[in-house]
Amino acid sequence: MSARKSERLVNLLITLLVARGYVPKDRLRQVIPDYRDAATEESFEKMFERDKDDLRALGVPIEVGGFDPLFEDEQGYRIVRSAFELPEIDLEADEAAVIGLAARVWQQAGLASATTDALRKLRAAGVEVDRSALDVAQPQLANDEPAFEAFWQAVSARRPVSFSYRSTRAATPAVRRLEPWGVVSYRSRWYAVGHDLDRGEQRLFRLSRVVGDVELTGPPGSFTVPEGTDIRALTGLLAPETPERTAVVRVREARAVALRHRAAQQTHGVEPGWDRLEVGFARTETLVDELVSYGPDVVVESPADLRDGVVARLRGTLSGAAGAA
């Protein structure tokens, strides 16, 4: 995505987010530079429709409704803050992820001044502005997702992709093929959602688990997204909330301090040099990531799927190291 388009999308997002009511298209054209500079009404309409689709593909919920109750035929647009903002999250430092489109591109040169200019013009046009709504788009966390750009290009151009993917239980990455319908930030992580060509069903893939380059395998317009698809709702369906569970692990004395801080119960000296911890967790893959980082200082006793995930990850690491030797 070009820097110019990124800036335009962020300006559109901000404009719809800070407005206290529905903003009609004529005012959007007045306050967003690329819309104002469009040569014809038709070119503006096409640009605006593409931008709406792009934001919705990222899971941004744009609502359509009446701007003026006295004129029901005058439609406007808005983003409801409660539907857009993410809940408060508590992540380890190495788990920090991009939490929205604005958070990803805010730091690009010129965005701050462009945003200020847009807000000023909105007020001048008579749009009531809630400046505090921008807090949900400021970058509180940041992390690089190398696969993001390729998946976003594939979503925009409707092109299938092929990529290597490391699942929690697999010892080595496997090649996957996907028609990506959207890229969305969900529970503080980025996911690609779409039609899995190998399994013939809807699937989602966490971008941080994509290994290496993403290959665009078809021409633009190779597929269409089923009409009425709600990317954010589909993401929630494919990644249901995991019930609270408890992991039982043995830890060497004075090691894995962060894990000890979260332990609900610790039993010291279960055997020479080892303690036993009981740690609550929600997502298996997240705890696998952490436990593997402790190496031989942690041994998983239960549950079995957590233990299997750690073993598979370690075996995959060993195989990769042996192959590189």
NUTORVO-102185 format. One record per residue (C-alpha): residue number from 0; x, y, z. Coordinates in nm, 3 decimals. Each point is the difference from the previous one (the first is absolute). Example, Ala and Ser with C-alpha at 12.3 -4.5 7.8 and 13.67 -1.06 7.14 Angstrom:
BEGIN
@nr->0&east->1.230&north->-0.450&up->0.780
@nr->1&east->0.137&north->0.344&up->-0.066
//
This chain:
BEGIN
@nr->0&east->0.000&north->0.000&up->0.000
@nr->1&east->0.139&north->0.342&up->-0.092
@nr->2&east->0.071&north->0.259&up->0.269
@nr->3&east->-0.257&north->0.230&up->-0.163
@nr->4&east->-0.277&north->-0.259&up->0.019
@nr->5&east->0.097&north->-0.090&up->0.358
@nr->6&east->-0.031&north->0.366&up->0.096
@nr->7&east->-0.338&north->0.030&up->-0.173
@nr->8&east->-0.136&north->-0.310&up->0.176
@nr->9&east->0.116&north->0.125&up->0.338
@nr->10&east->-0.154&north->0.341&up->-0.064
@nr->11&east->-0.329&north->-0.164&up->-0.094
@nr->12&east->0.013&north->-0.221&up->0.309
@nr->13&east->0.072&north->0.298&up->0.225
@nr->14&east->-0.268&north->0.217&up->-0.159
@nr->15&east->-0.270&north->-0.264&up->0.051
@nr->16&east->0.126&north->-0.084&up->0.348
@nr->17&east->0.006&north->0.352&up->0.147
@nr->18&east->-0.335&north->0.114&up->-0.140
@nr->19&east->-0.282&north->-0.020&up->0.253
@nr->20&east->-0.253&north->-0.076&up->-0.274
@nr->21&east->-0.020&north->-0.124&up->-0.357
@nr->22&east->0.223&north->0.185&up->-0.249
@nr->23&east->-0.140&north->0.032&up->-0.355
@nr->24&east->0.219&north->-0.056&up->-0.304
@nr->25&east->0.008&north->0.365&up->-0.104
@nr->26&east->0.167&north->0.094&up->0.328
@nr->27&east->0.244&north->-0.289&up->-0.027
@nr->28&east->0.098&north->0.136&up->-0.340
@nr->29&east->0.058&north->0.343&up->0.150
@nr->30&east->0.232&north->-0.111&up->0.282
@nr->31&east->0.208&north->-0.285&up->-0.152
@nr->32&east->0.256&north->0.133&up->-0.251
@nr->33&east->-0.006&north->-0.287&up->-0.251
@nr->34&east->-0.379&north->0.011&up->-0.016
@nr->35&east->0.002&north->0.376&up->-0.044
@nr->36&east->0.256&north->-0.026&up->-0.281
@nr->37&east->-0.194&north->-0.266&up->-0.193
@nr->38&east->-0.057&north->0.123&up->-0.356
@nr->39&east->-0.363&north->-0.112&up->-0.024
@nr->40&east->-0.283&north->-0.109&up->0.224
@nr->41&east->0.027&north->-0.349&up->-0.147
@nr->42&east->0.371&north->-0.032&up->0.085
@nr->43&east->-0.073&north->0.116&up->0.356
@nr->44&east->-0.281&north->-0.254&up->0.035
@nr->45&east->0.224&north->-0.286&up->-0.117
@nr->46&east->0.284&north->0.103&up->0.231
@nr->47&east->-0.232&north->0.033&up->0.298
@nr->48&east->-0.167&north->-0.337&up->-0.060
@nr->49&east->0.340&north->-0.173&up->-0.027
@nr->50&east->0.118&north->0.164&up->0.320
@nr->51&east->-0.313&north->-0.109&up->0.187
@nr->52&east->0.051&north->-0.357&up->-0.119
@nr->53&east->0.367&north->0.010&up->0.104
@nr->54&east->-0.081&north->0.119&up->0.352
@nr->55&east->-0.276&north->-0.257&up->0.038
@nr->56&east->0.242&north->-0.271&up->-0.118
@nr->57&east->0.215&north->0.098&up->0.298
@nr->58&east->-0.297&north->-0.050&up->0.231
@nr->59&east->-0.088&north->0.369&up->0.041
@nr->60&east->-0.380&north->0.020&up->0.051
@nr->61&east->-0.128&north->0.288&up->-0.217
@nr->62&east->-0.368&north->0.074&up->0.059
@nr->63&east->-0.239&north->0.165&up->-0.247
@nr->64&east->-0.288&north->0.209&up->0.128
@nr->65&east->-0.194&north->0.324&up->-0.021
@nr->66&east->0.195&north->0.319&up->0.057
@nr->67&east->-0.304&north->0.220&up->0.049
@nr->68&east->-0.321&north->-0.145&up->0.155
@nr->69&east->-0.205&north->0.244&up->-0.211
@nr->70&east->0.146&north->-0.137&up->-0.325
@nr->71&east->0.013&north->-0.378&up->0.019
@nr->72&east->0.136&north->-0.032&up->-0.354
@nr->73&east->0.325&north->0.181&up->0.086
@nr->74&east->0.236&north->-0.283&up->0.098
@nr->75&east->0.313&north->0.038&up->0.206
@nr->76&east->0.275&north->-0.217&up->0.145
@nr->77&east->0.158&north->-0.049&up->0.340
@nr->78&east->0.211&north->-0.239&up->0.207
@nr->79&east->-0.141&north->-0.078&up->0.343
@nr->80&east->0.284&north->0.013&up->0.249
@nr->81&east->-0.129&north->-0.286&up->0.213
@nr->82&east->-0.007&north->-0.229&up->-0.304
@nr->83&east->0.347&north->0.100&up->-0.120
@nr->84&east->0.220&north->0.023&up->0.307
@nr->85&east->0.175&north->-0.303&up->0.141
@nr->86&east->-0.043&north->-0.103&up->0.363
@nr->87&east->0.284&north->0.070&up->0.241
@nr->88&east->0.268&north->-0.264&up->-0.043
@nr->89&east->0.293&north->-0.113&up->0.212
@nr->90&east->0.286&north->-0.140&up->-0.207
@nr->91&east->0.355&north->-0.107&up->0.061
@nr->92&east->0.253&north->0.229&up->-0.168
@nr->93&east->0.076&north->-0.249&up->-0.277
@nr->94&east->-0.370&north->-0.052&up->-0.074
@nr->95&east->-0.077&north->0.360&up->-0.088
@nr->96&east->-0.189&north->0.020&up->-0.330
@nr->97&east->-0.149&north->0.270&up->-0.218
@nr->98&east->-0.349&north->0.082&up->0.132
@nr->99&east->-0.162&north->0.173&up->-0.298
@nr->100&east->0.060&north->0.154&up->-0.337
@nr->101&east->0.054&north->0.346&up->0.149
@nr->102&east->0.254&north->-0.138&up->0.244
@nr->103&east->0.196&north->-0.149&up->-0.290
@nr->104&east->0.023&north->0.307&up->-0.220
@nr->105&east->-0.032&north->0.293&up->0.245
@nr->106&east->0.377&north->0.051&up->0.014
@nr->107&east->0.031&north->0.070&up->-0.374
@nr->108&east->0.125&north->0.350&up->-0.077
@nr->109&east->-0.269&north->0.261&up->-0.037
@nr->110&east->-0.287&north->-0.190&up->0.163
@nr->111&east->-0.011&north->0.213&up->0.312
@nr->112&east->-0.036&north->0.326&up->-0.191
@nr->113&east->-0.247&north->-0.155&up->-0.244
@nr->114&east->-0.214&north->-0.121&up->0.288
@nr->115&east->-0.001&north->0.343&up->0.165
@nr->116&east->-0.101&north->0.159&up->-0.331
@nr->117&east->-0.283&north->-0.250&up->-0.047
@nr->118&east->-0.138&north->0.069&up->0.349
@nr->119&east->0.011&north->0.374&up->-0.058
@nr->120&east->-0.191&north->-0.034&up->-0.328
@nr->121&east->-0.258&north->-0.228&up->0.159
@nr->122&east->-0.073&north->0.262&up->0.264
@nr->123&east->-0.016&north->0.269&up->-0.267
@nr->124&east->-0.253&north->-0.211&up->-0.192
@nr->125&east->-0.221&north->-0.020&up->0.307
@nr->126&east->0.082&north->-0.358&up->0.101
@nr->127&east->0.006&north->-0.049&up->0.377
@nr->128&east->0.335&north->-0.160&up->0.081
@nr->129&east->0.098&north->-0.223&up->0.292
@nr->130&east->0.379&north->0.045&up->0.015
@nr->131&east->0.036&north->-0.257&up->0.281
@nr->132&east->-0.118&north->-0.275&up->-0.237
@nr->133&east->0.345&north->0.008&up->-0.160
@nr->134&east->0.142&north->-0.167&up->0.310
@nr->135&east->-0.113&north->-0.340&up->-0.129
@nr->136&east->0.208&north->0.047&up->-0.317
@nr->137&east->0.323&north->0.113&up->0.159
@nr->138&east->0.281&north->-0.257&up->-0.006
@nr->139&east->0.026&north->-0.135&up->0.352
@nr->140&east->0.185&north->-0.311&up->-0.114
@nr->141&east->0.205&north->-0.066&up->-0.308
@nr->142&east->0.153&north->-0.304&up->-0.161
@nr->143&east->0.115&north->-0.091&up->-0.347
@nr->144&east->-0.208&north->-0.254&up->-0.189
@nr->145&east->0.202&north->-0.077&up->-0.315
@nr->146&east->-0.291&north->-0.185&up->-0.161
@nr->147&east->-0.250&north->0.285&up->0.046
@nr->148&east->0.077&north->0.189&up->-0.321
@nr->149&east->-0.018&north->-0.305&up->-0.227
@nr->150&east->-0.331&north->-0.118&up->0.147
@nr->151&east->-0.146&north->0.349&up->-0.018
@nr->152&east->0.097&north->0.029&up->-0.367
@nr->153&east->-0.159&north->-0.341&up->-0.065
@nr->154&east->-0.322&north->0.105&up->0.174
@nr->155&east->-0.017&north->0.328&up->-0.194
@nr->156&east->0.067&north->-0.167&up->-0.337
@nr->157&east->-0.198&north->-0.321&up->0.074
@nr->158&east->0.303&north->-0.220&up->-0.071
@nr->159&east->0.060&north->-0.346&up->0.155
@nr->160&east->0.315&north->-0.051&up->0.207
@nr->161&east->0.231&north->-0.286&up->0.087
@nr->162&east->0.211&north->0.007&up->0.317
@nr->163&east->0.176&north->-0.215&up->0.258
@nr->164&east->-0.185&north->-0.010&up->0.332
@nr->165&east->0.115&north->-0.122&up->0.340
@nr->166&east->-0.291&north->-0.130&up->0.208
@nr->167&east->0.024&north->-0.069&up->0.371
@nr->168&east->0.011&north->-0.377&up->-0.026
@nr->169&east->0.195&north->-0.047&up->-0.322
@nr->170&east->0.371&north->-0.078&up->0.023
@nr->171&east->0.076&north->0.184&up->-0.324
@nr->172&east->-0.177&north->0.270&up->-0.204
@nr->173&east->-0.243&north->-0.118&up->-0.268
@nr->174&east->-0.090&north->0.169&up->-0.329
@nr->175&east->-0.351&north->0.143&up->0.002
@nr->176&east->-0.210&north->0.156&up->-0.279
@nr->177&east->-0.263&north->0.262&up->0.074
@nr->178&east->-0.241&north->0.236&up->-0.170
@nr->179&east->0.030&north->0.286&up->0.254
@nr->180&east->-0.326&north->0.184&up->0.060
@nr->181&east->0.134&north->0.240&up->0.260
@nr->182&east->0.275&north->0.085&up->0.246
@nr->183&east->-0.118&north->0.085&up->0.350
@nr->184&east->0.142&north->0.086&up->0.340
@nr->185&east->-0.165&north->-0.232&up->0.253
@nr->186&east->0.093&north->-0.045&up->0.368
@nr->187&east->0.315&north->0.207&up->-0.057
@nr->188&east->0.128&north->-0.211&up->-0.292
@nr->189&east->-0.025&north->0.023&up->-0.379
@nr->190&east->-0.183&north->-0.276&up->-0.190
@nr->191&east->-0.073&north->-0.075&up->-0.364
@nr->192&east->-0.351&north->-0.137&up->-0.054
@nr->193&east->-0.125&north->-0.175&up->-0.310
@nr->194&east->-0.064&north->-0.319&up->-0.195
@nr->195&east->0.258&north->-0.275&up->0.055
@nr->196&east->0.057&north->-0.154&up->-0.344
@nr->197&east->0.150&north->-0.321&up->0.142
@nr->198&east->-0.271&north->-0.070&up->0.256
@nr->199&east->-0.289&north->0.153&up->-0.191
@nr->200&east->-0.131&north->0.200&up->0.296
@nr->201&east->0.022&north->0.336&up->0.174
@nr->202&east->0.314&north->0.037&up->0.209
@nr->203&east->0.209&north->0.266&up->0.169
@nr->204&east->0.377&north->0.021&up->0.033
@nr->205&east->0.203&north->0.199&up->0.249
@nr->206&east->0.249&north->0.214&up->-0.192
@nr->207&east->0.276&north->-0.040&up->0.258
@nr->208&east->0.003&north->-0.373&up->-0.080
@nr->209&east->0.064&north->0.053&up->-0.371
@nr->210&east->0.355&north->-0.110&up->-0.083
@nr->211&east->0.193&north->0.164&up->-0.283
@nr->212&east->-0.146&north->0.173&up->-0.305
@nr->213&east->-0.366&north->0.002&up->-0.105
@nr->214&east->-0.050&north->-0.084&up->-0.369
@nr->215&east->-0.283&north->0.153&up->-0.204
@nr->216&east->-0.113&north->-0.294&up->-0.214
@nr->217&east->-0.276&north->0.133&up->-0.222
@nr->218&east->-0.097&north->0.308&up->-0.204
@nr->219&east->-0.201&north->0.289&up->0.148
@nr->220&east->-0.369&north->-0.080&up->0.036
@nr->221&east->0.056&north->-0.376&up->0.029
@nr->222&east->-0.274&north->-0.036&up->0.261
@nr->223&east->-0.289&north->0.187&up->0.158
@nr->224&east->-0.093&north->0.030&up->0.365
@nr->225&east->-0.347&north->-0.145&up->0.067
@nr->226&east->-0.257&north->0.276&up->0.021
@nr->227&east->-0.085&north->0.103&up->0.355
@nr->228&east->0.319&north->-0.140&up->0.153
@nr->229&east->0.078&north->0.167&up->0.334
@nr->230&east->0.378&north->-0.040&up->0.041
@nr->231&east->0.008&north->0.089&up->0.371
@nr->232&east->-0.292&north->-0.227&up->0.086
@nr->233&east->0.155&north->-0.281&up->-0.202
@nr->234&east->0.329&north->0.045&up->0.184
@nr->235&east->-0.179&north->-0.032&up->0.332
@nr->236&east->-0.174&north->-0.314&up->-0.121
@nr->237&east->0.322&north->-0.163&up->-0.121
@nr->238&east->0.193&north->0.095&up->0.313
@nr->239&east->-0.248&north->-0.056&up->0.285
@nr->240&east->0.089&north->0.100&up->0.352
@nr->241&east->0.205&north->-0.273&up->0.166
@nr->242&east->-0.127&north->-0.092&up->0.348
@nr->243&east->0.230&north->0.070&up->0.294
@nr->244&east->0.230&north->-0.295&up->0.060
@nr->245&east->0.283&north->-0.086&up->0.238
@nr->246&east->0.348&north->-0.115&up->-0.100
@nr->247&east->0.213&north->-0.201&up->0.240
@nr->248&east->0.372&north->0.042&up->-0.064
@nr->249&east->0.328&north->-0.082&up->0.174
@nr->250&east->0.249&north->0.286&up->0.012
@nr->251&east->0.363&north->0.007&up->0.107
@nr->252&east->0.069&north->0.194&up->0.320
@nr->253&east->0.040&north->0.377&up->-0.056
@nr->254&east->-0.091&north->-0.026&up->-0.369
@nr->255&east->-0.302&north->0.117&up->-0.207
@nr->256&east->-0.066&north->0.296&up->0.227
@nr->257&east->-0.280&north->0.145&up->-0.216
@nr->258&east->-0.181&north->-0.334&up->0.004
@nr->259&east->0.033&north->-0.019&up->0.378
@nr->260&east->-0.157&north->0.343&up->0.040
@nr->261&east->-0.317&north->-0.122&up->-0.175
@nr->262&east->-0.019&north->-0.336&up->0.176
@nr->263&east->-0.311&north->-0.059&up->0.207
@nr->264&east->0.187&north->-0.256&up->0.207
@nr->265&east->0.364&north->-0.098&up->0.051
@nr->266&east->0.133&north->-0.313&up->0.164
@nr->267&east->0.370&north->0.021&up->0.080
@nr->268&east->0.241&north->-0.290&up->0.000
@nr->269&east->-0.223&north->-0.261&up->-0.168
@nr->270&east->0.334&north->-0.155&up->-0.095
@nr->271&east->0.357&north->0.126&up->0.043
@nr->272&east->0.041&north->0.329&up->-0.183
@nr->273&east->-0.358&north->0.015&up->-0.130
@nr->274&east->-0.329&north->0.169&up->0.096
@nr->275&east->-0.352&north->-0.064&up->-0.129
@nr->276&east->-0.221&north->0.287&up->-0.120
@nr->277&east->-0.368&north->0.022&up->-0.088
@nr->278&east->-0.055&north->0.273&up->-0.260
@nr->279&east->-0.331&north->0.113&up->-0.149
@nr->280&east->-0.016&north->0.061&up->-0.375
@nr->281&east->-0.249&north->0.069&up->-0.277
@nr->282&east->0.170&north->-0.062&up->-0.335
@nr->283&east->0.215&north->-0.311&up->-0.035
@nr->284&east->0.218&north->0.140&up->-0.278
@nr->285&east->0.091&north->0.306&up->0.206
@nr->286&east->0.115&north->-0.209&up->0.297
@nr->287&east->0.190&north->-0.235&up->-0.233
@nr->288&east->0.193&north->0.303&up->-0.130
@nr->289&east->0.096&north->0.101&up->0.352
@nr->290&east->0.088&north->-0.345&up->0.133
@nr->291&east->0.223&north->-0.079&up->-0.297
@nr->292&east->0.197&north->0.319&up->0.068
@nr->293&east->0.107&north->-0.141&up->0.340
@nr->294&east->0.168&north->-0.299&up->-0.163
@nr->295&east->0.102&north->-0.284&up->0.239
@nr->296&east->-0.097&north->0.199&up->0.309
@nr->297&east->-0.370&north->-0.090&up->-0.038
@nr->298&east->-0.171&north->-0.339&up->-0.037
@nr->299&east->-0.372&north->-0.020&up->-0.075
@nr->300&east->-0.194&north->-0.262&up->0.199
@nr->301&east->-0.353&north->0.086&up->-0.116
@nr->302&east->-0.223&north->0.050&up->-0.191
@nr->303&east->0.101&north->-0.241&up->-0.274
@nr->304&east->-0.067&north->0.233&up->-0.296
@nr->305&east->0.221&north->0.267&up->0.154
@nr->306&east->0.278&north->-0.251&up->0.054
@nr->307&east->-0.036&north->-0.130&up->-0.357
@nr->308&east->0.015&north->0.354&up->-0.136
@nr->309&east->0.324&north->0.075&up->0.186
@nr->310&east->0.157&north->-0.330&up->-0.108
@nr->311&east->-0.096&north->0.058&up->-0.364
@nr->312&east->0.143&north->0.352&up->0.004
@nr->313&east->0.329&north->-0.116&up->0.154
@nr->314&east->0.032&north->-0.283&up->-0.251
@nr->315&east->-0.061&north->0.242&up->-0.283
@nr->316&east->0.272&north->0.231&up->0.135
@nr->317&east->0.247&north->-0.289&up->0.025
@nr->318&east->-0.083&north->-0.119&up->-0.351
@nr->319&east->0.051&north->0.349&up->-0.137
@nr->320&east->0.333&north->0.035&up->0.178
@nr->321&east->0.117&north->-0.339&up->-0.129
@nr->322&east->-0.097&north->0.088&up->-0.355
@nr->323&east->0.190&north->0.328&up->0.015
@nr->324&east->0.317&north->-0.167&up->0.134
//
